[in-house]
Amino acid sequence: MPSRFRCIRCGREYEPGSVFRCECGGLLEVVHDPMGWSRSVVDSRLCPMGAPYSSGVWRYKELIHPGLASNMIVTRPEGNTNVYQRRTVSEYAGVERLSMKHEGENPTGSFKDRGMTVAVSEAVRQGAKAVACASTGNTSASMAAYAAQAGLQGIVFIPDGEISYGKLSQALAYGSKVVQVPGSFDDAMRIVQEVSRDLGLYLLNSINPWRVEGQKSIVFEMLHQRGWEPPDWIVVPAGNLGNTSAFGKALSELLELGWIDRVPRIASIQAEGAAPFYKMWKSGASSLEAVKPDTVATAIKIGNPVSWEKALRVIRETDGVVDVVSDAEIMEAKAVVDASGVGCEPASAASVAGVKKLVSKGMIKPDEDVVCVLTGNLLKDSDATIGYHTGKLKDLTPKQPNAPIRVDAGSMSASLRRILGE
Ligand SMILES: *Cc1c(COP(=O)(O)O)cnc(C)c1O
């Protein structure tokens, strides 16, 4: 049977189309037929040189979009991201075994490419002419690139003045129309849903269940790289909650297939100023109350996350936790990740800051095996990085600043000796 959409609330099923909410209001997810598919298939695809199986997404095609014809796949290819261990970072976080899976190594510099390759391919399958998204930046950068490759017109809605220049420049350069909307990401999200319905644009936000299917491959690939040996924890920054949702779905599917024998606990880390999911989880409320978001980590500056219902189920099913970190904790953790030579954008460092916090609370034990997902590339938000190192970030005194130094041309050697501490 071909893949279909199923409502996570009432179980009603639909043909995959461009409607992403059930009549009852529930979120939809993709379900595939159980199959006698084996690990040896994906093992044999590990080193092919050509598309689509050279992609760290399409290597797992049967678990992501089994029915899609090869000639419809729009792939760069993406994925195949590295895993790093750095002593300075694990000491900072307080765990012996800490690895960082660097999703900033994707083609447009964030994990968004993993969901985008699948959802844009589906747009092609449906014969869409134009695609649209609301974005805090990385979704628009990714969509613009994949739309360009597929020959589709892209239209992105961004909160005016709220996204970093690195990301905005990508969307412009790749040729999408960029519409600046007054307000926050949440306003842009509401507007894009209305406009897409009115104009028949194919919507590429993570409310689109195919995005979540593609993002499952972060977990597939991570476990594959570990010889299918699960860590104790997977720690992920949480904004719109697409990743949290995707990780849980990936883990339960692998468990069902028997490829893994236990499920790691998932920790979703929000920024203190944009933490509606944390507030809901902590209070035990049954629905999410939107907040007005404020954080230096623009990629997770979201007050009304669309996938909270899927994510809540994941936190419950994986015995997971939700926590928050301050902007200062995010930027200090980022400075450590950056200085280790790995580097990431602000939102990504929420994962490492989150580990430190959960260790200090005794929730993560120092001898547990922890994987942090670094969601985006260091170059995405150079304003925040330079602002940190020059002490110009609002309300934040950097503990590890490394500002550029001005020296007089005449006394260069003497000045340098002083700087290098000789
Ligand atoms: C989109 C994004 C996030 C947030 O991920 P969600 O799936 O929306 O929770 C975090 N970090 C970066 C760099 C992102 O681009």
The ligand as an SDF file (V2000), in Angstrom:
LIG
                    3D

 15 15  0  0  0  0  0  0  0  0999 V2000
   15.0250   25.4460   12.3920 C   0  0  0  0  0  0  0  0  0  0  0  0
   16.1530   25.4600   13.3490 C   0  0  0  0  0  0  0  0  0  0  0  0
   16.0030   25.0540   14.6870 C   0  0  0  0  0  0  0  0  0  0  0  0
   14.6800   24.6730   15.2630 C   0  0  0  0  0  0  0  0  0  0  0  0
   14.2810   23.3850   14.9210 O   0  0  0  0  0  0  0  0  0  0  0  0
   12.7550   22.9170   15.1100 P   0  0  0  0  0  0  0  0  0  0  0  0
   12.6730   21.6580   14.3740 O   0  0  0  0  0  0  0  0  0  0  0  0
   11.9220   24.0100   14.5010 O   0  0  0  0  0  0  0  0  0  0  0  0
   12.4960   22.7920   16.5670 O   0  0  0  0  0  0  0  0  0  0  0  0
   17.1210   25.0250   15.4940 C   0  0  0  0  0  0  0  0  0  0  0  0
   18.3290   25.4060   15.0340 N   0  0  0  0  0  0  0  0  0  0  0  0
   18.5010   25.8240   13.7560 C   0  0  0  0  0  0  0  0  0  0  0  0
   19.8580   26.2420   13.3240 C   0  0  0  0  0  0  0  0  0  0  0  0
   17.4320   25.8540   12.8800 C   0  0  0  0  0  0  0  0  0  0  0  0
   17.6190   26.2750   11.6320 O   0  0  0  0  0  0  0  0  0  0  0  0
  1  2  1  0
  2  3  1  0
  2 14  2  0
  3  4  1  0
  3 10  2  0
  4  5  1  0
  5  6  1  0
  6  7  2  0
  6  8  1  0
  6  9  1  0
 10 11  1  0
 11 12  2  0
 12 13  1  0
 12 14  1  0
 14 15  1  0
M  END
$$$$
